[in-house]
Amino acid sequence: MRFPIVLPSSKLPYWISRVRESALHDKWADVLSHYREIKQAGIRPTDPSFFHPILKACSTLSFRHGKSIHATLVKQGFESFTSAGNSIMDFYVKSGAFDSAVNMFGCMNSRDSVSWNIIIHGHLNLGNFDEGLWLFMQARVEGFEPNISTLVLILQACRNIDAVNHGTKLHGYLIRSGFWTDTSVMNSALSFYAEGGMGHARKVFDEMSDRDVISWCVMIGGHVQSGEADVALGLFKEMLSAVGVSVDGQTMASAIKACTSLVDLCIGRVIHGFVICRGLDYDVFVGNSLIDMYSKCNESDCACKVFSEMPQKNIVSWNSLLSGFVHNEKHWDALMLFDSMGKAGIEADSVTLVNLLQVSKYFVDPFRCKFIHSMVVRRGHESNELVINSLIDAYAKCNLINFSWELFNRMKRRDTVTWSTMIAGFTHCGMPDEAIAVYNEMNRVHVKVNSVTMLNLLEACSSSAELKRSKWAHGVAIRRGFATEVAVGTAILDMYSSCGEIEATRKAFDQISQKNIVSWSAMVAAYGMNGLARDALAALADMRLHGLKPNPVTTLSVLSACSHGGLIEEGLAFFEELIEDCGDKLRLEHYSCMVDLLGRAGKLDTAMCMMEKIPDRLKPGASAWGALLSACRKYGNSELGAVAASRVLELEPSNSAGYLLASNMYAAGGSWVDAARMRWLVKEKGVMLVAGYSLVHINNRACRFVAGDKRQPFSDETSHVVEQLHECMTMGEMDDEAFF
């Protein structure tokens, strides 16, 4: 049987000192043990401050015991003491019972600065920034004097809710009250100003006599976020020469992000060396930043090396490398990395799934897309808008537009990205009417339209090739204020070019205030597409006069214009110029275009020589061999055509165009056995024949005519025009279809 310990009341100061000493060393179990001994002795402490360490121990060890002590304080009449109320409120805040803390604060008759600090801290730490800021202002009216930690939190709240006026007023108070000399307060002010722009932040930074690593880190990171990566790197170099400041991992990561923004591999490598010298390569945050930097600089091998040498990895590490593979179009590597993630026991998150959907789009793999969709459902990401938007896009790119539409209709909340993605999906699948209908519905429900939405709408009108629609879309772009943007202006000229309206195309081009290489390339391509080869060359010369150098897209458009416009000598001269200027940077498409140019001119032997000149790093594709085969059919060279046909059918066995060209070539030369063999191969391999069509504009409407299709959904006044055009097309393509 255990008997209670009896302590004389004269021993109370001794036990109180024991309680406080234990609390000083964070021995909270001893604190409660001493309190129980005092209680068993029947001694009642008369000082309310005695209960503060007891409640602090309870907030760490026992919430139930703390509530019991609250009841004891009420019974003894100590609750009316401000110090006791503060202790009780602090206990509830630290125990996570914030509502009880708020109730306690409301019941206090007398509040001091500690009371206000506790309740304001509680609100701000829980993210209740508006409420915390309102309480702070109310406290200031009642004469509350905040401490440094409260001021730091208030500045953070002003930054988080973008309360610029409150932040600037607080700045004035800090100067008047003398807190402005405190480095932690000034660092919080730096962060507040950096959120809205670096001008005011720079002034505060220049006023600081004592800058620590946080000060430099805020400034460097702020300039990176503001798109001033070069300024950030300049500050980083200045920081390295500052006395008494040691670079930490967060500052280093900001400097690496600056290199990423500038795509500056040279400085990035230097900083990587600095990371190793300072022993910061163990930092996961720094390692992830290095992976991202090397990936964005197209150095996947270096990114892999950083990843493999990291002593610790998190999901961000895996996703950074996975995103890098996708960015550098190393999609097989991305799939193998995902397989390694599973073996390492790393569970895919929303970022992982979005990257995998990008891979599915690249391979146009419906099965993989459905598999990822099942992962989205199993792992509860159906409410993640980024994932669902990516899934809608992936299904559309895999030609499963019905799946995209079903997902779209099931979404409870659709943002601008969702609507824009759906418009782009219908356009990609050759359904411009549906794409435009989605835009009209988006407009009806008052969803904000951005420049990406506008670009998708213009592309839909471009694919429909209807002038009336194109003018309507142009008007929408003007009314919404997007027409002056270079990307939208370029899309407008491309849209008019698809409609064959070259004058409107030129006007749209002239209205672009700041033309870039993309705008000029689009104009060159427009002239070439509409049979104005010499105008395309003139546009190229004009572009050079404006100080812009042709990019691969521009040069390809020029070669295509020369090919279709019959400008053989000009095309050859331009290609020789490309060889001298670009050399090994030329793409396979440039050589294929030259083969087409020479083949159209009947220079088959020269075209074959051009095929042989294609560098080893570039293997001739089906487009190059197909161009040669088409020329052989036209000029009756069955011997060379047989070689080209075998290569085309080997590279694209499921494409009907190669079989069609080969059969026509053999038939034209009287080789009926070979022509019949092509017909047999089509049936044997189950190749689907795709009929050719032409677009003709009738009353501002693009009418599609397919050989053999006698349906005429037009008015009587245009039906006779349709019949004549249809008859001409049928006669022209009769030979092409005779063998099938």
PERAZI-V441042 format. One record per residue. RES is the residue in one letter. PHI is phi in degrees with one decimal (NA if undefined). NEAR is the number of other ideal C-beta (glycine too) atoms within 12 Angstrom. Layout:
# PERAZI-V441042
RES|PHI|NEAR, RES|PHI|NEAR
This chain:
# PERAZI-V441042
M|NA|3, R|-98.0|5, F|-99.3|7, P|-65.9|14, I|-80.8|18, V|-105.9|13, L|-117.4|22, P|-68.5|14, S|-61.0|17, S|-67.0|10, K|-84.6|18, L|-57.6|25, P|-56.7|19, Y|-63.7|19, W|-72.6|31, I|-64.3|29, S|-65.4|17, R|-64.0|25, V|-62.3|36, R|-68.0|27, E|-65.8|17, S|-64.0|25, A|-65.0|30, L|-62.1|15, H|-101.0|15, D|58.0|15, K|-94.2|21, W|-70.4|27, A|-65.5|19, D|-66.7|24, V|-58.0|37, L|-67.4|30, S|-64.0|22, H|-63.3|34, Y|-64.0|39, R|-63.5|24, E|-64.5|25, I|-63.3|33, K|-68.2|26, Q|-65.8|17, A|-78.0|23, G|76.9|15, I|-92.3|26, R|-112.7|19, P|-61.9|30, T|-102.9|16, D|-102.2|22, P|-59.3|27, S|-65.8|25, F|-60.1|36, F|-80.3|43, H|-61.8|36, P|-65.3|35, I|-65.3|45, L|-66.9|45, K|-65.5|35, A|-64.6|35, C|-65.7|35, S|-64.5|34, T|-92.3|22, L|-112.0|24, S|-152.0|23, F|-66.5|21, R|-62.5|15, H|-65.3|28, G|-63.1|37, K|-63.6|22, S|-64.4|22, I|-69.1|39, H|-57.2|35, A|-64.7|16, T|-61.3|27, L|-62.9|35, V|-66.2|21, K|-61.1|12, Q|-84.8|20, G|77.5|13, F|-85.0|30, E|-62.8|27, S|-76.7|17, F|-75.7|27, T|-61.3|27, S|-63.0|27, A|-67.3|36, G|-60.7|37, N|-63.0|36, S|-63.9|38, I|-63.7|43, M|-63.2|43, D|-62.5|35, F|-60.1|40, Y|-66.8|31, V|-62.3|34, K|-73.6|27, S|-88.1|30, G|85.7|16, A|-97.0|25, F|-67.9|28, D|-61.8|18, S|-66.6|26, A|-65.7|36, V|-64.0|25, N|-62.6|18, M|-62.9|35, F|-61.8|36, G|-68.5|16, C|-86.4|21, M|-73.4|27, N|-78.7|15, S|-129.2|19, R|-122.4|28, D|-116.1|24, S|-62.2|24, V|-63.7|30, S|-58.3|37, W|-65.0|34, N|-60.7|34, I|-63.4|42, I|-71.9|41, I|-68.0|42, H|-57.0|36, G|-58.3|34, H|-63.9|32, L|-68.6|35, N|-67.0|25, L|-87.3|22, G|86.5|16, N|-84.4|24, F|-67.0|27, D|-62.2|20, E|-66.1|23, G|-62.9|37, L|-67.6|32, W|-65.6|22, L|-63.6|34, F|-62.2|39, M|-66.1|25, Q|-64.2|19, A|-65.4|30, R|-64.0|24, V|-62.5|11, E|-87.4|16, G|86.5|12, F|-64.8|27, E|-108.6|20, P|-72.4|33, N|-95.2|24, I|-63.5|24, S|-63.3|23, T|-66.1|39, L|-62.3|37, V|-61.9|33, L|-66.5|37, I|-65.1|44, L|-63.4|45, Q|-64.1|33, A|-64.3|37, C|-59.6|35, R|-68.9|31, N|-68.0|23, I|-104.2|24, D|56.5|17, A|-88.8|26, V|-64.6|18, N|-61.6|16, H|-63.5|27, G|-64.4|36, T|-69.5|20, K|-64.4|21, L|-63.9|36, H|-57.4|31, G|-61.9|15, Y|-62.7|26, L|-60.5|31, I|-68.0|19, R|-67.3|11, S|-84.9|20, G|91.0|13, F|-75.1|28, W|-64.5|27, T|-80.8|17, D|-77.3|24, T|-63.1|26, S|-65.2|28, V|-67.1|36, M|-66.2|36, N|-64.5|34, S|-66.0|37, A|-65.2|42, L|-57.8|41, S|-62.1|34, F|-61.8|39, Y|-71.0|32, A|-63.3|36, E|-65.5|28, G|-104.1|23, G|140.0|19, M|-90.8|29, G|-63.2|17, H|-68.5|24, A|-61.3|37, R|-65.1|23, K|-63.5|18, V|-62.5|34, F|-61.8|35, D|-67.9|17, E|-79.0|21, M|-74.8|27, S|-86.3|14, D|-123.3|22, R|-105.1|28, D|-103.5|27, V|-63.2|27, I|-66.5|32, S|-58.8|37, W|-64.5|38, C|-63.1|35, V|-60.7|40, M|-67.5|44, I|-65.0|46, G|-64.0|37, G|-64.2|37, H|-67.2|35, V|-63.7|35, Q|-64.0|24, S|-85.8|24, G|78.6|16, E|-113.4|26, A|-63.3|31, D|-65.1|21, V|-66.0|29, A|-61.0|39, L|-66.7|32, G|-62.5|22, L|-65.8|36, F|-62.8|36, K|-63.5|21, E|-64.7|22, M|-63.9|32, L|-62.1|24, S|-93.2|13, A|-73.0|21, V|-81.1|11, G|77.4|11, V|-114.9|23, S|-107.2|19, V|-68.2|34, D|-106.8|26, G|-64.6|26, Q|-67.1|24, T|-65.1|41, M|-62.9|42, A|-64.1|36, S|-65.1|39, A|-64.3|48, I|-66.4|49, K|-63.6|38, A|-62.9|38, C|-63.1|37, T|-63.2|35, S|-63.1|29, L|-84.6|27, V|49.6|21, D|-103.8|25, L|-68.3|23, C|-61.5|16, I|-67.2|27, G|-60.1|37, R|-65.1|21, V|-61.1|21, I|-65.3|39, H|-60.6|34, G|-62.1|16, F|-64.7|26, V|-58.6|33, I|-65.8|20, C|-62.2|14, R|-86.1|21, G|71.5|16, L|-95.2|29, D|-72.7|30, Y|-79.8|18, D|-72.7|28, V|-62.6|26, F|-61.9|30, V|-66.2|38, G|-60.3|37, N|-62.9|36, S|-65.7|40, L|-65.8|46, I|-59.3|46, D|-64.3|35, M|-62.7|44, Y|-65.3|37, S|-64.8|41, K|-68.6|31, C|-91.9|29, N|61.6|20, E|-117.2|29, S|-64.7|32, D|-63.8|20, C|-66.3|26, A|-62.4|40, C|-63.4|28, K|-65.5|19, V|-59.2|36, F|-61.2|38, S|-68.7|17, E|-91.1|20, M|-70.3|29, P|-66.3|16, Q|-132.7|17, K|-129.6|27, N|-124.3|24, I|-61.9|23, V|-65.3|26, S|-60.9|38, W|-63.0|37, N|-66.7|33, S|-63.5|40, L|-68.9|44, L|-61.7|44, S|-63.1|33, G|-63.3|38, F|-61.7|36, V|-64.9|34, H|-59.4|30, N|-93.3|26, E|59.1|18, K|-102.0|27, H|-73.7|28, W|-66.6|17, D|-62.6|27, A|-62.9|37, L|-65.9|27, M|-66.4|18, L|-66.0|38, F|-62.2|36, D|-63.0|17, S|-66.2|23, M|-58.8|29, G|-62.9|17, K|-66.8|11, A|-83.2|17, G|78.5|11, I|-91.2|23, E|-85.1|21, A|-65.2|31, D|-108.4|25, S|-62.8|28, V|-64.9|30, T|-58.6|39, L|-65.4|40, V|-63.4|33, N|-65.4|38, L|-65.9|43, L|-66.3|44, Q|-62.1|35, V|-65.0|36, S|-60.5|36, K|-61.1|35, Y|-63.7|25, F|-83.0|23, V|47.0|20, D|-110.3|24, P|-61.4|23, F|-63.2|15, R|-65.4|30, C|-62.3|35, K|-66.4|21, F|-62.1|24, I|-66.7|37, H|-59.5|32, S|-64.6|17, M|-65.4|28, V|-59.6|33, V|-68.1|20, R|-62.8|14, R|-99.2|19, G|71.4|14, H|-101.0|29, E|-67.7|22, S|-91.8|16, N|-82.6|22, E|-64.4|25, L|-61.8|25, V|-65.8|34, I|-66.6|38, N|-61.2|35, S|-66.1|37, L|-67.9|46, I|-58.9|45, D|-65.0|38, A|-64.5|43, Y|-60.3|39, A|-64.2|41, K|-67.6|32, C|-92.1|33, N|62.7|22, L|-110.3|29, I|-65.7|31, N|-65.3|20, F|-66.5|27, S|-61.1|42, W|-65.4|26, E|-66.1|19, L|-61.6|34, F|-59.3|36, N|-70.6|17, R|-82.1|18, M|-69.7|25, K|-77.4|13, R|-126.3|17, R|-117.9|26, D|-95.0|25, T|-60.7|26, V|-63.2|29, T|-60.5|36, W|-63.3|38, S|-63.3|36, T|-64.7|40, M|-67.9|45, I|-61.5|49, A|-64.2|39, G|-63.9|41, F|-62.8|38, T|-62.7|37, H|-59.6|30, C|-87.9|28, G|71.6|20, M|-124.6|25, P|-64.4|34, D|-61.2|21, E|-66.5|28, A|-61.9|40, I|-67.8|32, A|-63.9|23, V|-63.9|38, Y|-62.5|38, N|-62.7|22, E|-68.3|20, M|-59.0|31, N|-67.8|22, R|-67.2|12, V|-91.0|17, H|62.7|10, V|-85.2|23, K|-63.1|19, V|-97.3|32, N|-112.9|24, S|-66.2|25, V|-67.2|27, T|-57.4|36, M|-62.7|41, L|-62.5|34, N|-65.9|41, L|-65.1|45, L|-63.2|49, E|-66.8|36, A|-62.9|41, C|-66.5|39, S|-64.1|38, S|-71.0|34, S|-76.5|35, A|57.2|32, E|-103.5|32, L|-64.3|29, K|-62.2|21, R|-64.3|34, S|-62.8|40, K|-64.8|23, W|-62.3|24, A|-64.3|44, H|-61.4|35, G|-63.0|19, V|-61.7|30, A|-61.9|37, I|-68.2|20, R|-62.8|14, R|-88.6|23, G|79.2|14, F|-98.1|29, A|-63.9|30, T|-79.8|21, E|-70.7|28, V|-63.3|26, A|-66.5|28, V|-69.3|38, G|-59.2|37, T|-65.3|41, A|-64.9|41, I|-65.2|47, L|-66.2|45, D|-65.7|39, M|-64.9|44, Y|-64.9|37, S|-62.8|39, S|-65.1|35, C|-84.9|37, G|78.6|27, E|-94.8|30, I|-69.7|26, E|-67.0|20, A|-65.3|25, T|-61.4|40, R|-65.8|27, K|-64.2|21, A|-63.3|38, F|-65.6|37, D|-65.9|18, Q|-81.3|25, I|-76.6|29, S|-68.5|14, Q|-121.5|17, K|-78.8|29, N|-117.5|25, I|-63.2|26, V|-67.5|29, S|-61.6|38, W|-63.3|39, S|-62.5|35, A|-64.6|41, M|-68.7|45, V|-61.4|48, A|-63.5|38, A|-62.9|41, Y|-62.1|39, G|-63.9|39, M|-63.5|31, N|-99.5|30, G|76.7|21, L|-107.2|28, A|-63.8|34, R|-68.9|21, D|-67.0|29, A|-64.2|42, L|-65.6|31, A|-65.4|23, A|-64.9|37, L|-62.3|37, A|-64.0|20, D|-64.3|23, M|-61.9|31, R|-65.7|20, L|-64.8|12, H|-85.8|18, G|82.3|12, L|-105.0|23, K|-94.4|19, P|-59.4|34, N|-99.5|27, P|-56.5|22, V|-68.4|25, T|-60.7|36, T|-62.7|39, L|-66.1|36, S|-64.7|43, V|-65.8|45, L|-63.3|47, S|-64.3|38, A|-62.9|38, C|-63.6|39, S|-64.3|38, H|-78.0|27, G|-93.9|28, G|73.4|19, L|-90.1|30, I|-67.0|26, E|-62.5|18, E|-63.4|26, G|-65.3|41, L|-64.5|24, A|-63.6|19, F|-66.5|36, F|-66.6|35, E|-61.5|20, E|-63.8|21, L|-64.8|32, I|-59.2|21, E|-69.6|13, D|-81.7|19, C|-102.3|22, G|61.6|13, D|-75.4|15, K|-88.7|18, L|-66.3|29, R|-95.8|25, L|-61.4|26, E|-60.4|26, H|-66.1|43, Y|-67.3|36, S|-61.7|34, C|-66.4|38, M|-68.8|45, V|-61.5|45, D|-64.0|38, L|-60.2|41, L|-69.5|37, G|-66.2|40, R|-62.4|32, A|-83.7|29, G|84.5|19, K|-91.2|26, L|-69.2|32, D|-64.3|21, T|-66.5|25, A|-63.6|42, M|-66.3|30, C|-64.2|18, M|-63.5|37, M|-61.8|35, E|-73.0|17, K|-84.8|22, I|-62.8|29, P|-56.5|20, D|-61.8|10, R|-68.9|13, L|-117.6|20, K|-88.3|18, P|-54.8|33, G|-95.9|25, A|-64.9|29, S|-66.2|35, A|-67.8|38, W|-66.7|42, G|-65.6|36, A|-63.1|42, L|-66.8|49, L|-63.5|47, S|-62.0|36, A|-67.3|35, C|-63.7|39, R|-64.7|38, K|-65.7|24, Y|-103.9|25, G|69.6|20, N|-99.0|28, S|-71.1|28, E|-65.5|19, L|-69.8|31, G|-64.7|40, A|-63.6|26, V|-64.4|25, A|-64.4|37, A|-63.0|39, S|-62.6|24, R|-70.6|30, V|-62.2|36, L|-67.6|31, E|-70.8|19, L|-80.5|22, E|-133.2|26, P|-69.0|20, S|-102.5|20, N|-99.1|26, S|-70.8|31, A|-60.5|33, G|-63.2|38, Y|-63.9|40, L|-64.8|38, L|-63.4|37, A|-65.3|43, S|-64.7|39, N|-65.3|34, M|-64.6|39, Y|-66.1|32, A|-65.3|29, A|-63.7|25, G|-91.5|24, G|83.3|12, S|-88.5|24, W|-69.3|16, V|-65.1|14, D|-66.5|27, A|-63.7|31, A|-65.7|20, R|-64.3|23, M|-63.4|38, R|-65.0|27, W|-65.3|17, L|-63.4|27, V|-62.1|29, K|-70.5|17, E|-64.1|12, K|-91.3|19, G|64.4|12, V|-74.5|24, M|-84.2|14, L|-83.4|27, V|-107.1|19, A|-73.6|21, G|-76.6|21, Y|-144.9|20, S|-129.3|23, L|-106.9|22, V|-127.8|26, H|-86.9|25, I|-126.3|25, N|53.6|16, N|64.4|20, R|-120.7|22, A|-84.3|28, C|-107.3|29, R|-95.5|29, F|-119.1|32, V|-114.3|23, A|-59.7|28, G|90.4|22, D|-94.7|21, K|-99.5|15, R|-71.9|14, Q|-134.7|22, P|-82.1|14, F|-130.3|21, S|-73.5|14, D|-63.4|10, E|-69.1|10, T|-108.2|21, S|-64.9|18, H|-68.1|15, V|-66.2|21, V|-63.5|28, E|-61.6|18, Q|-65.8|17, L|-63.9|28, H|-64.0|29, E|-63.8|19, C|-62.9|17, M|-65.2|28, T|-62.8|24, M|-64.5|15, G|-70.9|17, E|-109.3|25, M|-59.5|16, D|-64.4|19, D|-63.4|30, E|-98.3|26, A|-62.9|19, F|-85.6|30, F|-122.7|28
